[in-house]
Amino acid sequence: MPLPGGPTDKLGNRYELWWTVSELVRMLHGQAESIRIEDPGVTKAEFVVVSEGRRVLHQAKRSHQDGKWSLASLASSDVQLLQGMFTELSGNDARFVFASGSDARELAELADRARQAPTPDEFELQFIGGKEQKANFDKLRKHWKNADAATAYEMLRRIEVRTIDERTLEEEVQWGLRALFLADADTVCAELRCIAEDSIHQTITRQGLIARLGQRGFMLRRLATLDAATPLVGEVTERYLEVARRKLIRKSLIPRAATQTLLERLSGYARGSDFVLTGKAGAGKTGCVIEFIEALRARSVPIVVLAFRLDRLDPVSTTAELGQQLGLEESPTLVLAAAANAREAVLVVDQLDAVSTASGRSSDFLEAVEGLLAEARGLRDRLKLHVVVVSRAFDWDNDHRLRRLLSEKHMKVEVAEFSPGEVKTVLSAEGFRAELFQQRQLELLRLPQNLSLFLDASFDPEKAPTFNTAKELFDRYWHEKRRAVAERAAPLPEKWTDVVQLLCEEMTLTQQLSVPREKLDRFAGDCAPRGCT
């Protein structure tokens, strides 16, 4: 039977149980070695975690009736949490975590300032110089048996306040479990709750917890060879870059403002973040991604990047199948986490609109993508992991399911068209004179796709170009490519119409924007357009 008091109260408190389960999940992720729920030797903690050989005491309370925890309420006769912290932190190097759905701002600010201050003297003189902070520090010392300032400072540095509502707590547990198990997260969560309730006063080690879950049929997902993760991630990203660079205008990278915006915002997050890079079709999003990845790799401490595009993959229903199709051993997020090994990492998912219902494409692929991004959120307790998805603005704006894939706090970065000056610079570099162009033509060429079509359509640099609409650019490009195919196929007749018809039929059938090269084997090698996968 549980000892009286804390154990009985705990089992009836939903929030406290969720907090306990969340720490079990963190332990499964390798963030702790063991946990003891309702340690009889501790009076003011739900459980004690051992992490890197150090004791961490946890106390969770769902909320306070006033919506916040003041120092006075934390020290009140029915709570006595501050007094408990002093007792448990005296004479050792333990840490204390207080979690609640209600803010404990006064305690949290003192603890944060103490961690920032390198010495007790600087803490008193510079970090709590204001009257309010000074008064709060004096109140805290009184609750701590009039402890001297240096002792109070040292204890504050070992206190962490987590403000998290129950719904968010449940979501974090779900994300963490989806990154660990192929089984349904709700089912695994229910099993962890049972283990927590059945393990009062017991010490649960990480290996013991894994074994108990395994006995119930829940096996941790794992890579067959962890050492292979880094080269595998590099190979997948290089394949992506190789294909993406073919789309660059004249195979050259043109710096974009959106890339710098993305890089700057990326640096502002401590735990990882979600971004969507969006813009109209043909705005040059892929070029931004190339520039972004190269900038991350060029840093003094390179960030590990895994990048791939969805429109070159067959629809699958699980993240493991998605990873296997990329040539990885497991889910892309798990392989990326293994390669990062606690370093900062970025997951780039290009062509998200390939799973959009707005475009009528492979919307049944969405479940695997949703699982992938949920796993990424679940891994953020282990490493600083950013997610960047790339999508056409039309699909992002018109398919609510895509927007739900990212957290509510995601950042949106839009890729704009080229400026008139950028267009003229590119034209000049290719031997064209801007004064020969009409204003309407220069406006059309601000869209990178149009500029690329123009440069590939064999216009004479010495003459004023003859086009007035985007369709005329497409027609000129079409005829130029057909002429090139005819020359290459000679003396055989070109099969332009037959090849295009087959490509359209295959793309309609598969709802993909690419066709495997072997589908064109029936045609002579020089009759097929180049660029098929």
Secondary structure, 3 states (H helix, E strand, C coil): CCCCCHHHHHHCCHHHHHHHHHHHHHHHCCCCCEEEECCCCCCCCCEEEEECCEEEEEEEECCCCCCECCHHHHCCCCCCHHHHHHHHHCCCCCEEEEEECCECHHHHHHHHHHHHCCCHHHHHHHHCCCHHHHHHHHHHHHHCCCCCHHHHHHHHCCEEEEECCHHHHHHHHHHHHHCCECCCHHHHHHHHHHHHHCCECCEEEHHHHHHHHHHCCCCECCCCCHHHHHHHHHHHHHHHHHHHHCCCHHHCCCCCHHHHHHHHHHCCCCCCCEEEEEECCCCCHHHHHHHHHHHHHCCCCCCEEEEEEHHHCCCCCCHHHHHHHHCCCCCHHHHHHHHHCCCCEEEEEECHHHHCCCCCCCHHHHHHHHHHHHHHHHHHHCCCEEEEEEEEHHHHHHCHHHHCCCCCCCEEEECCCCCHHHHHHHHHHCCCCHHHCCHHHHHHCCCHHHHHHHHCCCCCCCCCCCCCCHHHHHHHHHHHHHHHHHHHHCCCCCCHHHHHHHHHHHHHHHCCCCCCHHHHCCCCCCCCCCCCC
